[in-house]
Structures are given as structure tokens and as C-alpha cells.
Amino acid sequence: MPLEADLLIDRRRLKRRLALWRALAVLLVVAGAAFAAYRSAGAGLPGAAHLSRLTVEGVIGDDRKVIEALDRMRKDSSNRGVIVAIDSPGGSAGGGEALYAALNRVRQSGKPVVAVLRGTAASAGYMAAVASDRIFTREGTVTGSIGVLLQSFDASELLDRLGVRPELLTSGPLKAQPNPFQPLSPEGREAIMRVISDLHDQFVAKVVAGRGLEEAAVRAVADGRVLTGRQALERRLVDAIGGEPEARAWLAAEKGVPESLPVRDVETRSMAERLFRSAFQGAAKTLLSEWLGVDWPFPVWQLRP
């Protein structure tokens, strides 16, 4: 009997030791994977000289975390420049302006900013790009779309058929213009068009300033049309055909930033947010981001192929 008890105690001790070693092994594997990912991303050691890569994807909104990240990059003495990788169909007027202004602050601080246009960089996506020192694009990139769009709908006839009569109490005749419960009045249409024209003028002015073009040349293509990367190059809306390798070569040749310098990806989302985004990226991007986010009745610059 005592022998069996001793064997049982030894077995429990052995199990505890095995559990401890297994836990340590798991921790080592996780730490090794994290270190490998850190090194493969080219992050290097904290405080070491590096380039920053900001990826702009999906609908562009007024994202405080992105703006704060760009301001930190501007003040970081170890950061030698910023590569902005853009794949966006557009976004809100305020969001595009905020991103443009933040990138322009980085550029004016003396740190080079290079934009790399990927699949799509239209409307507010293109506006962000013109804040850079140089724009690289693929030949087949969809870009341009210099224009402003506000969308609404009129459901008043449908409501009449259903016997529904909405009551709108407003402080003035233009307060509820536009809204889906009544047709747009001539006065409301005129007021909204003045807003759209002003937003459009602001967009054109940013392209003129960022690209160093004559206003007439910009307005010739500022009718909302989209262009391929090759067409944009002909119009001088971009600088060259290429991607990140060409951007790195240009930074080395023109700005003295070595091609061997590591690139540090800028993360503005938590791990949970990144996992959620990866899991639902396909459906969310198509349905929520690009339809609800862009086609919703707010003043936005939108890709209209």
C-alpha cells in the first residue's frame, strides 16, 4: 500500500514537471514567432533609424489614431521618412482633408513622404497622395476621381402610397435639405450645390499645390473621372510607374535614405481590431465599407467607375 502511494506521488510530480516544461516551450515558441515577425517586418531595435510605412485601406474617415501616428512620426528623430501605401476608393471630405494635412506636416518637417498607389487610390485616396514628395503607381491602378458627391434619396411618393405622412419641424427652410421624406427644393438644391462647389474648389487647390500644376490643367480632369495609373502619368497627376522597390530607390537617390534601412509598419489598431478586420475583411469591405461608408448620404469623394 505505501509503495502504491509513493508511485502515485511520483507520478503527480512528474506530471507537474511536464506541465511546467510544456508551458515554457509554448512561451518560447510564441516569443520566437513574435521576434521573427518583428525582424521580418524590418522593425529593428527601438530608437534605431528606420522608414515608416503607413497603409491606408478602405474608406477614409477622420481617424484620430492615424493622425496622431503621423504626428509622432514627424517628431521621431529616428524616423527617416514615410511610405504611404494607398488602396482606397475615397472617403469623407473631412477625412481626406485631415489625412492630407497630417502627411503635409510630415513633408514640411523635412522628412520625405512617398506615396505608393496600389489597386485603387481615388478621390480622398488620391488627395492623400498629393501631399507626398513623389507618387508611384501601377499602370492599372484606378486613381483620379477628383470630385465631390453627395447622395440622398426621395421616398416621399412611396410614403404617400403607404399612407405615411412625415412631420418635419425645422428652424429654417434649408435645415432638412436634403432628406428622404420630401423632394429637394430649388433653394435647397442651390445651397447644397454651393457647398459641393466649395469642397470641389478645395480639392482642386490641394492638387494644384501638391502637384505644381496649373489650375486649368487640373480642372480639365477634375470632373470626377477615374484614370488608370498610365493615364494619370500622362496628365502629371503622378510621377512614375512603380511600387515600393522603386520608391525605395528614389528615396536613396534623391533623399539619401539608404535602401538597406529597415521599414517599420505603423499599426493604429489593437490586435483584436486587426483580427476582426482580417476575419471579415471581404464581406465588410464590400458591403459595409464601400457601400454604406461611401454611398451613404454624406459629402464624400467617391470612386464612380
N, C-alpha and C positions, 0 to 999 in steps of 0.2 A: 504493500500500500504506500509506504513512504517513497519507494522508488518511482511509482507512477506519479505521485505528486511532484517529485523533483523533475521528472521528464516534462510534465505539464508546465512548470515554471520556466524551464529552459526553453521550451517551445515558444512561450509568450515573449520571453526576452529576445529570442531570435526574430520573431515577427516584428517587434518594435524596432529592432535594429534595421531590418529590411525596409520597413516603412520610412524610417529616417533617411536611409540611403536613396530610396526611390524619390522622396521629396527633394533631396539635394540634387539628384540627377535631373529632375524636371526643372528645377530652378536654374541649373547650369544650362540646359538646353534653351530655355526661354531667354536667359541673359545672352547666350551666344547668338540666338536668332536676332535679338534686338540690336546687338552690336554689329552683326553682319548687315542688317538693314540700314543701320546708321552709317556704316562705312560705305555701303554700296550707293547710298544717296549722296555721297560726296560731302557729308556734313563736316567732317574733320573735327578738330577739337574746339570746344567753346572758346571764343575770342580769337580764333585763327582767321586769317584773311580768307574770304570766300566771295562768291557771287550768290545772289538770292534769286530764286525762281518763284514767281507768283503765277499760279494757274487761275485763270478766270474762265469759268464754265457756266453754262446755263444762262438764265435770265439775270441781268444785272440789276440789283436793287441798291438801296442806300445802306450798305453793310458797314456798320461801325467797326467791326473787328478787322476787316480788310484795310480800312483807312488807318486804323491805329497801327496795324502791322507795317504799312508803308511808312508811316511817320517814324516808327522805331528803326526801320532800315535806313532812313535818311540820316538819323542821328548816330547810327552804329559805325564807329571808325573802322571796324574790321570788315565791313561790307563794302565791296569794291564796285558794285553795280547791280542792276536788276534786269532780269529777263522776264518779260510778261508774256506768258503763253495764253493766247485767247482763242476760245471756242464758244462763241455766244451769238445768238440771233438778235440780241438787243436787250432792252430793259427800260426802266423808267427814266424820265428826264432828269430827275434829281439824282438817281443812282449813277447814271452816266457822267453827270457833271462832277459828282463827288469823287469818283474814281479818276477822272481826268485831272482834277485839281491835285489830288494826292500824288499821282505819278509826276505831274508837272513840278511839284515841290521837290521831289527826289531829283529830278533832272536839273532844276535850278540850283540845287545844293552842290552841284559838281559831280555827282555820281551818274555815270551813263545809264540810260534806260533804253533797252532794245525790245521791240515787240515782235513776237513770232505768231503769225496768224495761222491757225490750223484749219479745221474743216469749214467753220463759219466764223466770221468776225464782222457782223453787220450792225448798222445803226449805232446804239450805245457801245457795242463791242468795237466798232471802228473808231468811235470818238475816243475811247480809252487809248487806242493805239496811236493816235496823232499827238499824244503827249510825250511820245518817246523820241529819242535821237535818231533812230532808224527803224524802219518797218520791213520785215521779211515776210513773204507769203508764199504759199504753194501756188502753182499755176491754176489749180482747180478750186482754190479757196473761194467761198462765196463771201463777198465783202461789199462795202459801199452802203447803200440804203440810207443815204443822207436825207433824212426827212423826219416828219413828226406825224403821229397818228393818234387820234382819239376816237374810240369806238363806243357806241351805245346802241340801243335798240328801242323801237317804238312798239309797245304791246297794247296800246290803247284800244285798237279795234278788237283785238282778242278779248280784252276785258269787257268791252261793250257786249259782245256776243254771250259772254258768261254771266252778264248781269252784274258785273262788279264795277263800282264807281269809286275810284280812289279820291280821297280828300287831301289836298296839299295846302298847308298853311305856311307861307314864306314871308320873310321880311321885305322882299323885293321881287320884281318880276323875273330877275335873272338868277335868283338863288337856286332854283330847282332845274337849271338848264345845263346839260341835258338830263333827262330821267326817263325811265322806260314806261312811265304811266301817262305821258302826254306827248303829243308831237312837239318837235323843236320849233320854237317861234322864230320869225325872221330876226328879231332883236337878239335872241339867244344865239342863233347861228352866227350872226355878225360878231358878237362878243367873243365867242369861242374861237372863231377864225382869227381874231386879233391875238389871242393867246397863242394859238398854233403858229402864227406868223412870227411872233416874237421868239418863241422857242426855236423855230427854224433858223431865224437870223443868228441866234446864239450858237447854234450848231455850226452853221457856215463859218462864223467868225473864228471858232476854235480850229476848224480845218485850215482856214487861211493862215492863221498864226502858226499852227503846228507844222504845216507842210511848206510854208513860204510861197504860196501860190497867189495869183491874182484872184480877187473875189469873183470876177466874171468867169474864170476857168472853173472855180468850184461850183458856182451856181449852175453851170452848164450840165453838171451831173448830180446836182442836189435836188432832184425831183423824186427821190425815193427809189430810184432804180438800183438793182443789185448788179454787181460786176464780178467777173472772175478775177483771180489774182493777176492773170496776164493782162486783162483789160485795165485793171487798176494801175498796173505798172505803166501802161501806155499813157494814162491820164495823170501820172505822177502822184497818185494817191498813196502809193507805196514806193519803197526804194529798190527792192531786189527780190528775186525768186530764191527761196531757200528756207531752211529751218534753223534749228538750234546750232548745228555744226557751223553753218555759215555765219550765224550771229556771233558765235564764239570767236571765229576767225576775224570778223570785223572788229570786235572789241579788242583783240590782241593787236591788230594792225593799226587801228585808229585811236584807241584809248589806252593802250599799254596795259591791258588786263590779260595776263598770261592764260593760254588755253588750258594749262595744267591746273589752274586754280579750281578748287572744288566748288560744286554748286549745292546750295542748301535750299531745299524746298520749304516754302513758307506755309505752315499749317495754321489756319484760322478757325478750325473746327475741332471739337473734342473727339476722342476715339469713338464714343458712342454715336456721335453725329456722322462720322466717316463710315462706320459700319452700316448704319441705317441707309445712308446715301448709296453705298455700294450695292446693298441688297435690293433696293427698289429703284435703282437709277433708270432703268429702261422705261418702266411704266410712268414713274414720277416725272421724268424729263419730258416725255411726250404729252401726257395728259395734264399734269399739274403745272409744271414749269412753263412749257412753251404755249399752252393754250390758255389756262386760267391766268398765268402770270403775265403774258404778253397781250392776249386778246381781250382781257378784261377792260372795262371802260375807264381807263386812266390814261393820261397823256404819256405815250411811250413812243420810242423809236423802234419800229418793228420790221423784221425781215418779211418781205412780201414777194417771194419768187414768182 
